[in-house]
Amino acid sequence: MFIFILSSLVQAFLAQSQSCEVLIPHTPPVCYSGYDKVFYLQFAPYLPLPGSSWTDDLQLYMPTLEPQKSTSLHCHHDQSFSEGTHDLTNFDGKAKYFSWISSKYRLPIFASMFAPACGDDCPVETGRGCSKFQTCDISNVTHYDYTDSLMDRGHLVPNSALGIWYNTSASTFSMCNINPQSKRLNEDDWVQLEHWIGCLGKHRQFYVHTGPIFNKTSAFDYCLCSGNSAGIMSCDECDVGTPVPIPSGFWKILVTPAPDYMAYTWIYTKAQEKCAANVTDADCSPGDVIQTVDDAFDPNGLEAIQSLVNFRFPPYFTQATSLDDLKAQTECSYLKHTIQY
């Protein structure tokens, strides 16, 4: 069954690639019409080059391109999500982020956004945005493939930052922006960094890259399989929905604009790596923070991430060895319950 699913995905990918366009050399193609080329080109100096293991595997996704196939997706502006007074079936606004989707892993393996330093002019949209996640037509992964998995649908590009900076939180509710994350990572560890960056982005301009890390020897041994706890089936054993391999960790890079190109790097594994094989482990459930922003910060992260995910970052990136400069933005705090907006 898995071979059939994978074959179908590859055939669909190849069929789409016949009309695809590479917008930036050596990066994945976009295979839809109506994309925002100007938006994507601004990221060119900040993008890594995918290594040979990603050849013919990746496709570019921008949220405004996704066909509206899911009638169960209900998106709302701002606080109206909880009030239930407005029903928006389209993502709001132009593309403000993108992701690279892997046909092999059926997941986004790279996502990026730009912090605008909008200050008091930031819209500061609040609320969850959507009740369900839109199907990713590139990977065929749906909201329901994560049902009963005991894992969260973890945003690579956070809805909070897109809401604060651009009023487009709803655009992040696509499975083209989602990876399986343990509840402890998503709701306790990872959220500290996301909220801190969301605040910093009101005051400073920078680019933010994010992606998963896979255990290459067992990446497909533990999968999400619709209706089952995560990891109890391998991808080969899953015959319901689209099987999704579970990452062993996640990385994030904040890069300041030219001419500095200062790169701050974080790697999160402690609340994720054991959860693929045993999602019921105590460290996988919500609780105290296991890995703080300081703990996850890696002063050698560029080199480590390049090795882990087979990317090559631009040689003019300068590795930040301390968080002191970011912490100097006193309007923001990375401590979970003292974040200021």
C-alpha positions in Angstrom: 0.0 0.0 0.0 2.8 2.4 0.9 4.6 1.7 -2.4 1.4 2.5 -4.3 0.9 5.8 -2.3 4.5 6.8 -2.8 4.3 6.0 -6.5 1.1 8.0 -6.9 2.7 11.0 -5.2 5.8 10.8 -7.4 3.7 10.5 -10.5 1.6 13.5 -9.5 4.8 15.5 -8.7 6.3 14.7 -12.0 3.1 15.5 -13.9 3.0 18.9 -12.1 6.7 19.6 -12.7 6.1 19.7 -16.5 4.6 23.2 -16.0 6.8 24.2 -13.1 9.1 27.3 -12.9 12.2 27.7 -10.9 12.0 31.2 -9.5 15.4 31.2 -7.8 18.2 29.1 -9.3 19.0 25.9 -7.3 15.8 26.1 -5.2 12.6 24.1 -5.6 10.2 24.9 -8.5 6.7 26.4 -8.1 4.0 24.4 -10.0 1.0 26.7 -9.8 0.0 29.9 -11.6 -0.6 33.2 -9.9 2.4 33.0 -7.5 4.0 36.1 -6.1 7.4 36.1 -7.7 8.5 39.5 -6.2 7.7 38.2 -2.7 9.8 35.1 -3.1 12.8 36.8 -4.8 13.4 39.0 -1.7 14.5 35.8 0.1 17.1 34.9 -2.5 20.2 36.0 -0.6 19.1 34.3 2.6 18.2 30.8 1.2 20.2 27.6 1.6 21.1 25.4 -1.3 19.5 21.9 -0.9 22.0 19.1 -1.1 21.9 16.2 -3.5 19.6 14.1 -1.4 16.8 16.6 -2.2 17.2 16.5 -6.0 13.8 16.3 -7.7 12.1 15.9 -4.4 11.0 19.4 -3.4 8.3 21.8 -4.5 7.6 25.4 -3.5 4.4 26.3 -1.7 2.9 29.8 -1.1 -0.3 30.0 0.9 -2.3 32.0 -1.6 -1.8 29.3 -4.3 -3.7 26.5 -2.5 -7.0 25.5 -4.1 -10.0 25.8 -1.8 -10.9 22.1 -1.7 -11.7 21.7 2.0 -15.3 22.7 2.9 -14.6 21.9 6.5 -12.0 24.7 6.9 -13.5 27.7 8.7 -11.2 30.7 9.1 -12.0 33.9 11.0 -10.3 37.3 11.5 -9.1 38.2 14.9 -11.3 37.5 17.9 -14.3 36.4 15.7 -12.9 32.9 15.7 -14.3 32.4 19.3 -17.4 34.5 18.5 -18.2 32.4 15.4 -19.7 35.4 13.6 -17.6 35.5 10.4 -16.9 32.6 8.2 -14.0 33.1 5.8 -13.3 30.2 3.5 -10.3 31.8 1.8 -6.9 32.6 3.3 -6.7 36.3 4.0 -4.1 38.5 2.3 -1.1 38.0 0.0 1.6 35.4 0.6 3.7 36.3 3.7 5.6 33.0 4.0 6.5 30.0 1.9 7.6 26.4 2.5 9.4 23.7 0.5 7.5 20.4 0.5 9.2 17.0 0.2 7.5 14.3 -1.8 9.6 11.7 0.0 8.7 12.8 3.5 5.3 14.3 2.6 6.1 17.2 4.8 7.4 20.8 4.6 11.1 20.5 5.3 11.9 24.2 5.1 9.7 27.3 5.8 10.5 31.0 5.9 9.0 34.3 6.8 10.2 38.0 7.1 9.8 40.1 10.2 8.8 43.6 9.2 9.7 45.7 12.3 6.2 47.3 12.0 6.2 48.7 15.5 3.0 50.4 16.5 1.6 49.9 13.0 1.6 46.1 13.4 -2.0 44.9 13.2 -1.5 42.5 16.1 -4.3 40.1 15.1 -5.2 37.7 17.9 -7.0 34.4 18.1 -6.4 31.0 16.6 -7.5 31.8 13.1 -9.0 28.5 11.8 -10.8 25.5 13.2 -9.1 23.0 10.9 -6.2 22.8 8.6 -6.4 22.9 4.8 -5.2 19.9 2.8 -1.8 20.2 1.3 -2.4 19.3 -2.3 1.4 18.9 -2.9 1.8 16.1 -0.3 -1.9 15.0 -0.1 -1.7 15.3 3.8 -4.9 16.3 5.4 -6.0 17.6 8.8 -7.4 14.1 9.5 -4.1 12.2 9.0 -3.1 13.5 12.5 -6.4 12.5 14.1 -6.0 10.4 17.3 -2.2 10.5 16.8 -1.6 12.1 20.3 0.7 14.5 18.5 0.1 18.2 17.7 -0.1 19.8 14.2 3.0 21.9 14.7 3.3 25.1 12.7 6.7 25.7 11.1 5.6 29.3 10.4 3.6 30.3 13.6 0.1 31.7 13.2 0.9 34.1 16.1 3.7 35.9 14.3 1.8 36.1 11.0 -1.1 37.6 12.9 0.9 40.1 14.8 3.0 41.3 11.8 0.6 40.9 8.9 -3.0 40.0 10.0 -2.7 36.8 8.1 -2.7 34.1 10.8 -5.3 32.1 8.8 -2.8 31.5 6.0 -0.7 29.3 8.3 -3.5 26.8 8.7 -2.4 24.6 5.8 -0.9 21.1 6.1 1.8 22.5 3.8 3.0 24.4 6.9 2.6 21.5 9.4 4.9 18.9 11.0 4.1 16.3 13.7 5.3 17.8 17.1 5.0 16.3 20.5 2.6 18.2 22.8 5.4 19.1 25.2 7.5 20.6 22.4 4.7 22.4 20.6 2.9 23.8 23.7 5.8 24.4 26.1 9.3 24.5 24.6 8.9 25.6 21.0 6.3 28.2 21.8 8.7 30.2 24.0 11.0 30.8 21.0 8.0 31.5 18.7 6.5 34.1 20.9 9.9 35.8 21.5 10.6 36.0 17.8 7.0 37.3 17.3 7.7 40.2 19.6 11.2 40.9 18.3 9.8 41.1 14.8 7.8 44.1 15.8 11.0 46.0 16.5 13.6 44.5 14.1 13.7 43.2 10.6 15.0 39.7 10.0 14.4 36.4 8.2 13.3 33.3 10.0 14.0 29.8 8.6 12.5 26.6 10.2 12.5 22.9 9.5 12.4 19.4 10.8 15.3 16.9 11.5 14.9 13.2 10.6 16.6 10.2 12.0 17.9 8.9 8.7 18.2 5.3 9.8 14.6 5.1 11.1 12.7 8.0 9.5 9.9 5.8 8.1 9.8 3.3 10.9 7.5 5.5 13.0 4.7 7.3 11.3 1.4 9.1 11.8 -1.3 6.8 10.5 -4.8 8.2 10.7 -6.8 7.0 13.7 -3.8 5.5 15.5 -1.4 6.7 18.1 1.8 8.1 16.6 4.6 5.6 16.0 2.8 2.3 16.5 3.0 1.7 12.7 5.7 2.2 10.2 4.9 4.0 7.0 4.8 0.7 5.1 2.2 -0.7 7.5 -0.2 2.3 7.3 -3.1 1.7 4.9 -5.4 4.6 5.9 -4.9 8.1 4.7 -1.4 9.4 4.0 1.4 8.1 6.3 3.6 10.9 7.7 7.1 10.1 9.2 7.8 11.7 12.6 10.8 14.1 12.9 13.3 13.6 15.7 13.7 17.3 16.2 13.4 20.8 14.8 15.7 23.7 14.0 15.2 27.5 13.6 17.5 30.2 12.2 17.0 33.9 12.6 19.1 35.9 10.0 19.5 39.7 10.2 19.4 41.6 6.8 22.5 42.6 4.7 25.1 43.6 5.3 25.4 41.8 8.6 23.8 38.4 7.8 24.1 37.5 11.5 22.6 34.0 12.1 21.1 32.9 15.4 20.5 29.2 15.5 18.4 26.8 17.7 18.0 23.1 17.7 15.2 21.4 19.6 15.3 17.6 20.2 14.8 16.9 23.9 10.9 17.0 23.9 10.7 15.3 20.5 13.2 12.6 19.7 11.9 9.9 21.9 8.3 10.6 21.0 8.4 9.0 17.6 8.8 5.6 19.1 6.8 6.3 22.3 4.4 9.2 22.2 3.1 8.3 25.6 6.4 9.0 27.3 6.0 11.6 30.0 8.3 14.1 28.3 6.0 14.1 25.3 2.9 15.4 27.2 2.4 19.0 28.2 4.3 20.0 31.3 7.4 22.0 32.4 9.7 23.3 29.8 12.5 20.7 29.1 14.6 22.8 26.7 14.6 26.6 27.1 15.4 29.1 24.5 18.9 29.4 26.0 19.3 25.6 26.1 18.3 25.2 22.5 20.5 28.0 21.3 23.5 26.5 19.5 26.6 28.7 18.8 27.7 26.2 16.2 24.2 25.7 14.8 24.8 26.6 11.2 27.3 23.8 10.8 25.2 21.3 12.8 22.0 22.1 10.8 23.8 21.8 7.5 24.9 18.4 8.4 21.6 17.2 9.8 19.4 18.3 6.9 21.8 18.4 4.0 21.5 22.1 3.2 24.3 24.6 2.5 23.8 28.1 3.9 25.4 31.1 2.3 29.1 31.5 3.2 28.6 35.1 4.2 26.3 34.2 7.1 28.0 35.0 10.4 27.3 32.6 13.2 26.0 34.4 16.4 27.7 32.9 19.5 25.5 34.7 22.0 21.9 35.9 22.3 22.9 39.1 24.0 22.0 41.4 21.1 18.5 40.0 20.9 18.0 40.1 24.6 18.9 43.8 24.5 15.4 44.3 23.0 14.0 44.9 26.4 10.4 45.2 25.1 10.4 41.4 24.6 11.1 38.5 26.9 11.5 34.8 25.9 10.1 33.6 29.3 6.8 31.9 28.6 4.5 33.9 30.9 6.2 37.3 30.6 6.1 37.9 26.8 5.3 41.5 26.0 3.6 42.6 22.8 
